[in-house]
Amino acid sequence: MVQRRIPKIKDLAPLMRFKTPELDARKRRLDAALTIYDLRDIAKRRTPTAAFDYTDGAAEAELSLGRARQAFEDIEFKPSILRDVSTVSTGWDVLGASVAQPFGIAPTGFTRMMQTEGEIAGARAAARAGIPFSLSTMGTTSIEDVKAASPQGRNWFQLYMWKDRDRSIALVDRAAKAGYDTLLVTVDVPVAGARLRDKRNGFSIPPALTLGTVANALPRPEWWINFLTTEPLSFASLDRSSGTVAELIDSMFDPSVTFEDLAWIKAQWPGKIVVKGVQTLEDAKRLVDLGVDGITLSNHGGRQLDRAPIPFHLLPQVAREVGAHTEVHLDTGIMSGADIVASVALGARFTMIGRAYLYGLMAGGEAGVDRTIQILSEQISRTMRLLGVNALEELNPTHVTQLARLTPIAANAVAAAEAAPARTSPARKPAVRA
């Protein structure tokens, strides 16, 4: 029989650990977010559908994005035991300068649409964390204002080539004069991808006030108050800022850009140059011959060609073939620090986060970006300790196995043909004539 008694106050006292209520609602909700997916849930509640879907969505059936995220889930880590991991180092050199973490903030277009603090919030948070911040050609804050907001930060500028080459190079010159150290040339947008969520939402720039958008705004008053009481939304580097994003891309971007144009751009830029949007080993090798400082394996977050190659699947071969000659970076699908650790183990020198950063921004502005960086940094450190490594340099392909889920049929057929015994052709029977 269980003996029962009335609890005594002295027994209850050690159990009573009431916390002081957090009165700051923003801090309270951000502290409760333990993963990037938690930040995404908060962002979805606080952001109008059209703006959230512009960030969250991808092209057509969104297969490329889904497959990219699945690829990170389909890995198996190989930890070592009984290692002293009391201290770990999560930084090293990227493009000739140190970074505190092996990730940075990717260039994102129309960022102030997501949350009014926009690129300024991202640049400041990145500078505090000791990681690079990339400003997009399609950004909503000027090159100079971003640099002024984070004068000690490491700023990169992302370039789309326009049909008007003089204006494109004018942006490059401005970035160089402002002190940006790296130029990211994005090469996977000859035309706009078919982003169906945007079409279904009637997404436009600036956002249109319709009965639908007004109804959607009612439970999200803070976003609309910020939108209506701050500087009007526009692209900082474009004269034209009305219509859909696809219309802007198709009217301004140059679909005729070639490797020769890239060489010309490289000659104009005094700093490091990275080509973003590489999706084949053949193109990676050609870029090495061109002398670029880095390549970014990326399918544009699944926002361009649906069913595009999965960057994380490409990584081991590309790193093995060209990693000794140029830095290999990676983006698309990264949602945790474990994804970043796996990428480094398989040969990536650096990774970039786009949606993960924007989820934090939408969830809580600059403090939300800080929380994104904090979550990823803690996950990186914890994953490294559990793997038994002290520094990024110790990570290698033996730590990660990519589990097979999507295997090319052609490769299976070749393997089966090589393994099968030789077959003799059946004797042909003479044709029967009527």
Contacts in CASP RR format, 6 or more apart in sequence:
PFRMAT RR
TARGET T0000
AUTHOR 0000-0000-0000
METHOD contacts of the structure
MODEL  1
MVQRRIPKIKDLAPLMRFKTPELDARKRRLDAALTIYDLRDIAKRRTPTA
AFDYTDGAAEAELSLGRARQAFEDIEFKPSILRDVSTVSTGWDVLGASVA
QPFGIAPTGFTRMMQTEGEIAGARAAARAGIPFSLSTMGTTSIEDVKAAS
PQGRNWFQLYMWKDRDRSIALVDRAAKAGYDTLLVTVDVPVAGARLRDKR
NGFSIPPALTLGTVANALPRPEWWINFLTTEPLSFASLDRSSGTVAELID
SMFDPSVTFEDLAWIKAQWPGKIVVKGVQTLEDAKRLVDLGVDGITLSNH
GGRQLDRAPIPFHLLPQVAREVGAHTEVHLDTGIMSGADIVASVALGARF
TMIGRAYLYGLMAGGEAGVDRTIQILSEQISRTMRLLGVNALEELNPTHV
TQLARLTPIAANAVAAAEAAPARTSPARKPAVRA
22 28 0 8 1.000
22 31 0 8 1.000
26 364 0 8 1.000
26 367 0 8 1.000
27 367 0 8 1.000
29 42 0 8 1.000
29 363 0 8 1.000
29 364 0 8 1.000
30 39 0 8 1.000
30 42 0 8 1.000
30 363 0 8 1.000
30 364 0 8 1.000
30 367 0 8 1.000
30 368 0 8 1.000
30 371 0 8 1.000
32 38 0 8 1.000
33 39 0 8 1.000
33 42 0 8 1.000
33 363 0 8 1.000
33 371 0 8 1.000
33 375 0 8 1.000
34 375 0 8 1.000
35 335 0 8 1.000
35 336 0 8 1.000
35 375 0 8 1.000
36 335 0 8 1.000
36 336 0 8 1.000
36 356 0 8 1.000
36 359 0 8 1.000
36 372 0 8 1.000
36 375 0 8 1.000
36 376 0 8 1.000
37 335 0 8 1.000
39 356 0 8 1.000
39 359 0 8 1.000
39 360 0 8 1.000
39 363 0 8 1.000
39 368 0 8 1.000
39 371 0 8 1.000
39 372 0 8 1.000
39 375 0 8 1.000
40 56 0 8 1.000
40 355 0 8 1.000
40 359 0 8 1.000
42 359 0 8 1.000
42 360 0 8 1.000
42 362 0 8 1.000
42 363 0 8 1.000
42 364 0 8 1.000
43 52 0 8 1.000
43 55 0 8 1.000
43 114 0 8 1.000
43 358 0 8 1.000
43 359 0 8 1.000
43 360 0 8 1.000
43 361 0 8 1.000
43 362 0 8 1.000
43 363 0 8 1.000
44 52 0 8 1.000
44 56 0 8 1.000
45 220 0 8 1.000
46 220 0 8 1.000
46 222 0 8 1.000
46 223 0 8 1.000
46 362 0 8 1.000
46 363 0 8 1.000
46 364 0 8 1.000
47 114 0 8 1.000
47 115 0 8 1.000
47 220 0 8 1.000
47 223 0 8 1.000
47 362 0 8 1.000
48 207 0 8 1.000
48 213 0 8 1.000
48 216 0 8 1.000
48 217 0 8 1.000
48 220 0 8 1.000
48 223 0 8 1.000
48 224 0 8 1.000
49 201 0 8 1.000
49 216 0 8 1.000
50 198 0 8 1.000
50 201 0 8 1.000
50 202 0 8 1.000
50 203 0 8 1.000
50 207 0 8 1.000
50 213 0 8 1.000
50 216 0 8 1.000
51 113 0 8 1.000
51 114 0 8 1.000
51 203 0 8 1.000
51 207 0 8 1.000
51 223 0 8 1.000
51 362 0 8 1.000
52 114 0 8 1.000
52 362 0 8 1.000
53 197 0 8 1.000
53 198 0 8 1.000
53 201 0 8 1.000
53 203 0 8 1.000
54 110 0 8 1.000
54 113 0 8 1.000
54 114 0 8 1.000
54 195 0 8 1.000
54 197 0 8 1.000
54 198 0 8 1.000
54 203 0 8 1.000
54 245 0 8 1.000
55 108 0 8 1.000
55 114 0 8 1.000
55 355 0 8 1.000
55 358 0 8 1.000
55 359 0 8 1.000
55 362 0 8 1.000
56 197 0 8 1.000
56 355 0 8 1.000
57 65 0 8 1.000
57 195 0 8 1.000
57 197 0 8 1.000
57 303 0 8 1.000
58 64 0 8 1.000
58 65 0 8 1.000
58 66 0 8 1.000
58 195 0 8 1.000
58 301 0 8 1.000
58 302 0 8 1.000
58 303 0 8 1.000
58 306 0 8 1.000
59 193 0 8 1.000
59 194 0 8 1.000
59 195 0 8 1.000
59 196 0 8 1.000
59 302 0 8 1.000
59 303 0 8 1.000
59 304 0 8 1.000
59 305 0 8 1.000
59 306 0 8 1.000
60 193 0 8 1.000
60 194 0 8 1.000
60 196 0 8 1.000
60 306 0 8 1.000
61 306 0 8 1.000
62 302 0 8 1.000
62 306 0 8 1.000
63 306 0 8 1.000
63 307 0 8 1.000
64 299 0 8 1.000
64 301 0 8 1.000
64 302 0 8 1.000
64 305 0 8 1.000
64 306 0 8 1.000
64 307 0 8 1.000
64 308 0 8 1.000
64 310 0 8 1.000
64 332 0 8 1.000
65 301 0 8 1.000
65 302 0 8 1.000
65 303 0 8 1.000
65 332 0 8 1.000
65 333 0 8 1.000
66 333 0 8 1.000
67 310 0 8 1.000
67 406 0 8 1.000
68 299 0 8 1.000
68 301 0 8 1.000
68 302 0 8 1.000
68 310 0 8 1.000
68 311 0 8 1.000
68 312 0 8 1.000
68 332 0 8 1.000
68 333 0 8 1.000
69 333 0 8 1.000
69 335 0 8 1.000
70 405 0 8 1.000
71 310 0 8 1.000
71 312 0 8 1.000
71 313 0 8 1.000
71 402 0 8 1.000
71 405 0 8 1.000
72 312 0 8 1.000
72 333 0 8 1.000
72 334 0 8 1.000
72 335 0 8 1.000
72 336 0 8 1.000
72 338 0 8 1.000
72 339 0 8 1.000
72 342 0 8 1.000
74 402 0 8 1.000
74 403 0 8 1.000
74 404 0 8 1.000
74 405 0 8 1.000
75 342 0 8 1.000
75 400 0 8 1.000
75 401 0 8 1.000
75 402 0 8 1.000
75 403 0 8 1.000
76 400 0 8 1.000
76 401 0 8 1.000
76 403 0 8 1.000
77 338 0 8 1.000
77 342 0 8 1.000
77 383 0 8 1.000
77 386 0 8 1.000
77 387 0 8 1.000
77 399 0 8 1.000
77 400 0 8 1.000
78 387 0 8 1.000
78 398 0 8 1.000
78 399 0 8 1.000
78 400 0 8 1.000
78 401 0 8 1.000
79 386 0 8 1.000
79 387 0 8 1.000
79 388 0 8 1.000
79 399 0 8 1.000
80 387 0 8 1.000
80 388 0 8 1.000
80 389 0 8 1.000
81 388 0 8 1.000
83 388 0 8 1.000
83 389 0 8 1.000
83 390 0 8 1.000
84 390 0 8 1.000
85 384 0 8 1.000
85 385 0 8 1.000
85 388 0 8 1.000
85 389 0 8 1.000
85 390 0 8 1.000
87 390 0 8 1.000
88 381 0 8 1.000
88 384 0 8 1.000
88 385 0 8 1.000
88 389 0 8 1.000
88 390 0 8 1.000
88 391 0 8 1.000
89 390 0 8 1.000
89 391 0 8 1.000
89 392 0 8 1.000
90 100 0 8 1.000
90 101 0 8 1.000
90 102 0 8 1.000
90 377 0 8 1.000
90 380 0 8 1.000
90 381 0 8 1.000
90 384 0 8 1.000
90 392 0 8 1.000
91 98 0 8 1.000
91 99 0 8 1.000
91 100 0 8 1.000
91 101 0 8 1.000
91 102 0 8 1.000
91 392 0 8 1.000
92 98 0 8 1.000
92 99 0 8 1.000
92 102 0 8 1.000
92 391 0 8 1.000
92 392 0 8 1.000
92 393 0 8 1.000
93 99 0 8 1.000
94 102 0 8 1.000
94 132 0 8 1.000
94 327 0 8 1.000
94 349 0 8 1.000
94 350 0 8 1.000
95 181 0 8 1.000
95 182 0 8 1.000
95 272 0 8 1.000
95 274 0 8 1.000
95 293 0 8 1.000
95 294 0 8 1.000
95 327 0 8 1.000
95 350 0 8 1.000
96 272 0 8 1.000
97 154 0 8 1.000
97 181 0 8 1.000
99 130 0 8 1.000
99 131 0 8 1.000
99 132 0 8 1.000
99 154 0 8 1.000
99 350 0 8 1.000
100 129 0 8 1.000
100 130 0 8 1.000
100 131 0 8 1.000
101 129 0 8 1.000
101 130 0 8 1.000
101 131 0 8 1.000
101 340 0 8 1.000
101 373 0 8 1.000
101 376 0 8 1.000
101 377 0 8 1.000
101 380 0 8 1.000
102 340 0 8 1.000
102 343 0 8 1.000
102 344 0 8 1.000
102 348 0 8 1.000
102 349 0 8 1.000
102 350 0 8 1.000
102 351 0 8 1.000
102 380 0 8 1.000
102 392 0 8 1.000
103 131 0 8 1.000
103 334 0 8 1.000
103 340 0 8 1.000
103 350 0 8 1.000
103 351 0 8 1.000
103 352 0 8 1.000
103 353 0 8 1.000
103 376 0 8 1.000
104 126 0 8 1.000
104 131 0 8 1.000
104 132 0 8 1.000
104 133 0 8 1.000
104 134 0 8 1.000
104 350 0 8 1.000
104 351 0 8 1.000
104 352 0 8 1.000
104 353 0 8 1.000
105 122 0 8 1.000
105 125 0 8 1.000
105 126 0 8 1.000
105 131 0 8 1.000
105 132 0 8 1.000
105 133 0 8 1.000
105 134 0 8 1.000
105 352 0 8 1.000
105 353 0 8 1.000
105 354 0 8 1.000
105 357 0 8 1.000
105 369 0 8 1.000
106 134 0 8 1.000
106 331 0 8 1.000
106 352 0 8 1.000
106 353 0 8 1.000
106 354 0 8 1.000
106 357 0 8 1.000
107 134 0 8 1.000
107 135 0 8 1.000
107 136 0 8 1.000
107 137 0 8 1.000
107 138 0 8 1.000
107 139 0 8 1.000
107 156 0 8 1.000
107 158 0 8 1.000
107 184 0 8 1.000
107 186 0 8 1.000
108 136 0 8 1.000
108 139 0 8 1.000
108 354 0 8 1.000
108 357 0 8 1.000
108 358 0 8 1.000
109 136 0 8 1.000
109 138 0 8 1.000
109 139 0 8 1.000
109 140 0 8 1.000
110 138 0 8 1.000
110 139 0 8 1.000
110 140 0 8 1.000
110 205 0 8 1.000
110 233 0 8 1.000
110 235 0 8 1.000
110 245 0 8 1.000
111 118 0 8 1.000
111 119 0 8 1.000
111 136 0 8 1.000
111 139 0 8 1.000
111 140 0 8 1.000
111 141 0 8 1.000
111 358 0 8 1.000
111 361 0 8 1.000
112 118 0 8 1.000
112 119 0 8 1.000
112 140 0 8 1.000
112 141 0 8 1.000
112 230 0 8 1.000
112 233 0 8 1.000
113 140 0 8 1.000
113 205 0 8 1.000
113 207 0 8 1.000
113 233 0 8 1.000
114 358 0 8 1.000
114 361 0 8 1.000
114 362 0 8 1.000
115 121 0 8 1.000
115 223 0 8 1.000
115 226 0 8 1.000
115 361 0 8 1.000
115 362 0 8 1.000
115 364 0 8 1.000
115 365 0 8 1.000
116 226 0 8 1.000
116 227 0 8 1.000
116 230 0 8 1.000
117 361 0 8 1.000
117 365 0 8 1.000
117 366 0 8 1.000
118 140 0 8 1.000
118 141 0 8 1.000
118 361 0 8 1.000
118 365 0 8 1.000
119 133 0 8 1.000
119 135 0 8 1.000
119 139 0 8 1.000
119 140 0 8 1.000
119 141 0 8 1.000
119 146 0 8 1.000
120 141 0 8 1.000
120 145 0 8 1.000
120 146 0 8 1.000
120 149 0 8 1.000
120 366 0 8 1.000
121 361 0 8 1.000
121 365 0 8 1.000
121 366 0 8 1.000
121 368 0 8 1.000
121 369 0 8 1.000
122 133 0 8 1.000
122 357 0 8 1.000
122 361 0 8 1.000
122 366 0 8 1.000
122 369 0 8 1.000
123 133 0 8 1.000
123 135 0 8 1.000
123 146 0 8 1.000
123 149 0 8 1.000
123 150 0 8 1.000
123 153 0 8 1.000
123 155 0 8 1.000
124 149 0 8 1.000
124 150 0 8 1.000
124 366 0 8 1.000
125 366 0 8 1.000
125 368 0 8 1.000
125 369 0 8 1.000
125 370 0 8 1.000
125 372 0 8 1.000
125 373 0 8 1.000
126 132 0 8 1.000
126 133 0 8 1.000
126 150 0 8 1.000
126 153 0 8 1.000
126 154 0 8 1.000
126 369 0 8 1.000
126 373 0 8 1.000
127 133 0 8 1.000
127 150 0 8 1.000
127 152 0 8 1.000
127 153 0 8 1.000
127 154 0 8 1.000
128 370 0 8 1.000
129 370 0 8 1.000
129 373 0 8 1.000
129 377 0 8 1.000
130 153 0 8 1.000
130 154 0 8 1.000
131 154 0 8 1.000
131 373 0 8 1.000
132 154 0 8 1.000
132 155 0 8 1.000
132 156 0 8 1.000
132 182 0 8 1.000
133 146 0 8 1.000
133 150 0 8 1.000
133 153 0 8 1.000
133 154 0 8 1.000
133 155 0 8 1.000
133 156 0 8 1.000
134 155 0 8 1.000
134 156 0 8 1.000
134 157 0 8 1.000
134 158 0 8 1.000
134 184 0 8 1.000
134 352 0 8 1.000
135 141 0 8 1.000
135 143 0 8 1.000
135 146 0 8 1.000
135 155 0 8 1.000
135 156 0 8 1.000
135 157 0 8 1.000
135 158 0 8 1.000
135 175 0 8 1.000
135 180 0 8 1.000
136 158 0 8 1.000
137 158 0 8 1.000
137 159 0 8 1.000
137 160 0 8 1.000
137 171 0 8 1.000
137 237 0 8 1.000
138 160 0 8 1.000
138 235 0 8 1.000
138 237 0 8 1.000
138 238 0 8 1.000
138 245 0 8 1.000
138 248 0 8 1.000
139 235 0 8 1.000
139 236 0 8 1.000
139 237 0 8 1.000
140 233 0 8 1.000
140 234 0 8 1.000
140 235 0 8 1.000
140 236 0 8 1.000
141 149 0 8 1.000
141 236 0 8 1.000
142 236 0 8 1.000
142 237 0 8 1.000
143 157 0 8 1.000
143 171 0 8 1.000
143 174 0 8 1.000
143 175 0 8 1.000
143 178 0 8 1.000
143 180 0 8 1.000
143 236 0 8 1.000
143 237 0 8 1.000
144 174 0 8 1.000
144 178 0 8 1.000
145 236 0 8 1.000
146 155 0 8 1.000
147 155 0 8 1.000
147 178 0 8 1.000
147 179 0 8 1.000
147 180 0 8 1.000
154 181 0 8 1.000
155 178 0 8 1.000
155 179 0 8 1.000
155 180 0 8 1.000
155 181 0 8 1.000
156 180 0 8 1.000
156 181 0 8 1.000
156 182 0 8 1.000
156 183 0 8 1.000
156 184 0 8 1.000
156 274 0 8 1.000
157 171 0 8 1.000
157 172 0 8 1.000
157 175 0 8 1.000
157 180 0 8 1.000
157 182 0 8 1.000
157 183 0 8 1.000
157 184 0 8 1.000
158 183 0 8 1.000
158 184 0 8 1.000
158 185 0 8 1.000
158 186 0 8 1.000
158 276 0 8 1.000
159 168 0 8 1.000
159 171 0 8 1.000
159 172 0 8 1.000
159 183 0 8 1.000
159 184 0 8 1.000
159 185 0 8 1.000
159 186 0 8 1.000
159 265 0 8 1.000
160 168 0 8 1.000
160 186 0 8 1.000
160 189 0 8 1.000
160 253 0 8 1.000
161 168 0 8 1.000
161 185 0 8 1.000
161 253 0 8 1.000
161 254 0 8 1.000
161 257 0 8 1.000
161 261 0 8 1.000
161 265 0 8 1.000
162 168 0 8 1.000
162 252 0 8 1.000
162 253 0 8 1.000
162 254 0 8 1.000
163 252 0 8 1.000
163 253 0 8 1.000
163 254 0 8 1.000
164 252 0 8 1.000
165 254 0 8 1.000
169 265 0 8 1.000
169 268 0 8 1.000
171 237 0 8 1.000
172 183 0 8 1.000
172 265 0 8 1.000
172 268 0 8 1.000
172 269 0 8 1.000
173 268 0 8 1.000
175 183 0 8 1.000
176 269 0 8 1.000
176 270 0 8 1.000
176 271 0 8 1.000
181 271 0 8 1.000
181 272 0 8 1.000
182 271 0 8 1.000
182 272 0 8 1.000
182 273 0 8 1.000
182 274 0 8 1.000
182 293 0 8 1.000
183 265 0 8 1.000
183 269 0 8 1.000
183 271 0 8 1.000
183 272 0 8 1.000
183 273 0 8 1.000
183 274 0 8 1.000
184 274 0 8 1.000
184 275 0 8 1.000
184 276 0 8 1.000
184 296 0 8 1.000
185 262 0 8 1.000
185 265 0 8 1.000
185 273 0 8 1.000
185 274 0 8 1.000
185 275 0 8 1.000
185 276 0 8 1.000
186 276 0 8 1.000
186 277 0 8 1.000
186 300 0 8 1.000
187 257 0 8 1.000
187 262 0 8 1.000
187 275 0 8 1.000
187 276 0 8 1.000
187 277 0 8 1.000
187 278 0 8 1.000
188 276 0 8 1.000
188 277 0 8 1.000
188 279 0 8 1.000
188 298 0 8 1.000
188 299 0 8 1.000
188 300 0 8 1.000
188 304 0 8 1.000
188 305 0 8 1.000
189 249 0 8 1.000
189 253 0 8 1.000
189 300 0 8 1.000
189 304 0 8 1.000
190 253 0 8 1.000
190 254 0 8 1.000
190 255 0 8 1.000
190 257 0 8 1.000
191 249 0 8 1.000
191 250 0 8 1.000
191 253 0 8 1.000
191 255 0 8 1.000
192 245 0 8 1.000
192 246 0 8 1.000
192 247 0 8 1.000
192 249 0 8 1.000
192 250 0 8 1.000
192 253 0 8 1.000
193 246 0 8 1.000
193 303 0 8 1.000
193 304 0 8 1.000
193 305 0 8 1.000
194 246 0 8 1.000
194 306 0 8 1.000
195 245 0 8 1.000
195 246 0 8 1.000
195 303 0 8 1.000
197 203 0 8 1.000
198 244 0 8 1.000
198 245 0 8 1.000
198 246 0 8 1.000
199 244 0 8 1.000
202 208 0 8 1.000
202 244 0 8 1.000
203 244 0 8 1.000
203 245 0 8 1.000
204 242 0 8 1.000
204 243 0 8 1.000
204 244 0 8 1.000
205 233 0 8 1.000
205 234 0 8 1.000
205 235 0 8 1.000
205 241 0 8 1.000
205 242 0 8 1.000
205 243 0 8 1.000
205 244 0 8 1.000
205 245 0 8 1.000
205 248 0 8 1.000
206 232 0 8 1.000
206 233 0 8 1.000
206 234 0 8 1.000
206 241 0 8 1.000
206 242 0 8 1.000
207 213 0 8 1.000
207 227 0 8 1.000
207 233 0 8 1.000
217 223 0 8 1.000
217 224 0 8 1.000
227 233 0 8 1.000
233 241 0 8 1.000
234 241 0 8 1.000
235 241 0 8 1.000
235 248 0 8 1.000
238 248 0 8 1.000
238 252 0 8 1.000
240 248 0 8 1.000
240 251 0 8 1.000
240 252 0 8 1.000
241 248 0 8 1.000
259 286 0 8 1.000
259 290 0 8 1.000
262 275 0 8 1.000
262 287 0 8 1.000
262 290 0 8 1.000
263 290 0 8 1.000
265 273 0 8 1.000
266 273 0 8 1.000
266 290 0 8 1.000
266 291 0 8 1.000
266 292 0 8 1.000
272 293 0 8 1.000
272 294 0 8 1.000
273 292 0 8 1.000
273 293 0 8 1.000
273 294 0 8 1.000
274 292 0 8 1.000
274 293 0 8 1.000
274 294 0 8 1.000
274 295 0 8 1.000
274 296 0 8 1.000
274 327 0 8 1.000
274 329 0 8 1.000
275 287 0 8 1.000
275 292 0 8 1.000
275 294 0 8 1.000
275 295 0 8 1.000
275 296 0 8 1.000
276 295 0 8 1.000
276 296 0 8 1.000
276 298 0 8 1.000
276 329 0 8 1.000
276 331 0 8 1.000
277 296 0 8 1.000
277 297 0 8 1.000
277 298 0 8 1.000
277 299 0 8 1.000
277 300 0 8 1.000
278 284 0 8 1.000
278 287 0 8 1.000
278 295 0 8 1.000
278 296 0 8 1.000
278 297 0 8 1.000
278 298 0 8 1.000
278 318 0 8 1.000
279 297 0 8 1.000
279 298 0 8 1.000
279 299 0 8 1.000
279 308 0 8 1.000
279 309 0 8 1.000
279 311 0 8 1.000
279 314 0 8 1.000
280 309 0 8 1.000
280 314 0 8 1.000
281 314 0 8 1.000
281 317 0 8 1.000
281 318 0 8 1.000
281 321 0 8 1.000
281 322 0 8 1.000
284 295 0 8 1.000
284 297 0 8 1.000
284 318 0 8 1.000
284 321 0 8 1.000
284 322 0 8 1.000
284 328 0 8 1.000
285 321 0 8 1.000
285 322 0 8 1.000
287 294 0 8 1.000
287 295 0 8 1.000
287 326 0 8 1.000
288 295 0 8 1.000
288 322 0 8 1.000
288 325 0 8 1.000
288 326 0 8 1.000
291 326 0 8 1.000
292 326 0 8 1.000
293 326 0 8 1.000
293 327 0 8 1.000
294 326 0 8 1.000
294 327 0 8 1.000
294 328 0 8 1.000
294 329 0 8 1.000
295 318 0 8 1.000
295 322 0 8 1.000
295 326 0 8 1.000
295 327 0 8 1.000
295 328 0 8 1.000
295 329 0 8 1.000
296 329 0 8 1.000
296 330 0 8 1.000
296 331 0 8 1.000
296 352 0 8 1.000
297 311 0 8 1.000
297 314 0 8 1.000
297 315 0 8 1.000
297 318 0 8 1.000
297 328 0 8 1.000
297 329 0 8 1.000
297 330 0 8 1.000
297 331 0 8 1.000
297 332 0 8 1.000
297 348 0 8 1.000
298 311 0 8 1.000
298 330 0 8 1.000
298 331 0 8 1.000
298 332 0 8 1.000
298 352 0 8 1.000
299 305 0 8 1.000
299 308 0 8 1.000
299 309 0 8 1.000
299 310 0 8 1.000
299 311 0 8 1.000
299 332 0 8 1.000
300 308 0 8 1.000
300 332 0 8 1.000
301 331 0 8 1.000
301 332 0 8 1.000
301 333 0 8 1.000
301 355 0 8 1.000
302 308 0 8 1.000
302 332 0 8 1.000
310 332 0 8 1.000
310 406 0 8 1.000
311 330 0 8 1.000
311 331 0 8 1.000
311 332 0 8 1.000
312 330 0 8 1.000
312 332 0 8 1.000
312 333 0 8 1.000
312 339 0 8 1.000
312 342 0 8 1.000
312 343 0 8 1.000
312 346 0 8 1.000
312 402 0 8 1.000
313 402 0 8 1.000
313 406 0 8 1.000
315 328 0 8 1.000
315 330 0 8 1.000
315 343 0 8 1.000
315 346 0 8 1.000
315 347 0 8 1.000
315 348 0 8 1.000
316 346 0 8 1.000
316 347 0 8 1.000
316 397 0 8 1.000
316 402 0 8 1.000
318 328 0 8 1.000
319 328 0 8 1.000
319 346 0 8 1.000
319 347 0 8 1.000
319 348 0 8 1.000
322 328 0 8 1.000
323 347 0 8 1.000
327 349 0 8 1.000
327 350 0 8 1.000
328 347 0 8 1.000
328 348 0 8 1.000
328 349 0 8 1.000
329 348 0 8 1.000
329 349 0 8 1.000
329 350 0 8 1.000
329 351 0 8 1.000
329 352 0 8 1.000
330 343 0 8 1.000
330 348 0 8 1.000
330 350 0 8 1.000
330 351 0 8 1.000
330 352 0 8 1.000
331 351 0 8 1.000
331 352 0 8 1.000
331 353 0 8 1.000
331 354 0 8 1.000
333 339 0 8 1.000
333 355 0 8 1.000
334 340 0 8 1.000
334 343 0 8 1.000
334 351 0 8 1.000
334 352 0 8 1.000
334 353 0 8 1.000
334 356 0 8 1.000
335 355 0 8 1.000
335 356 0 8 1.000
336 376 0 8 1.000
336 379 0 8 1.000
337 376 0 8 1.000
337 379 0 8 1.000
337 380 0 8 1.000
337 383 0 8 1.000
338 379 0 8 1.000
338 383 0 8 1.000
339 351 0 8 1.000
340 351 0 8 1.000
340 376 0 8 1.000
340 379 0 8 1.000
340 380 0 8 1.000
341 380 0 8 1.000
341 383 0 8 1.000
341 384 0 8 1.000
341 387 0 8 1.000
341 395 0 8 1.000
342 399 0 8 1.000
342 400 0 8 1.000
343 351 0 8 1.000
344 351 0 8 1.000
344 392 0 8 1.000
344 395 0 8 1.000
345 395 0 8 1.000
345 396 0 8 1.000
345 397 0 8 1.000
345 399 0 8 1.000
345 400 0 8 1.000
346 397 0 8 1.000
346 400 0 8 1.000
346 402 0 8 1.000
347 397 0 8 1.000
353 372 0 8 1.000
353 376 0 8 1.000
356 372 0 8 1.000
356 376 0 8 1.000
357 369 0 8 1.000
357 372 0 8 1.000
359 372 0 8 1.000
360 368 0 8 1.000
360 369 0 8 1.000
360 371 0 8 1.000
360 372 0 8 1.000
361 368 0 8 1.000
361 369 0 8 1.000
361 372 0 8 1.000
363 371 0 8 1.000
364 371 0 8 1.000
384 390 0 8 1.000
384 392 0 8 1.000
384 395 0 8 1.000
387 395 0 8 1.000
387 399 0 8 1.000
389 395 0 8 1.000
389 399 0 8 1.000
END
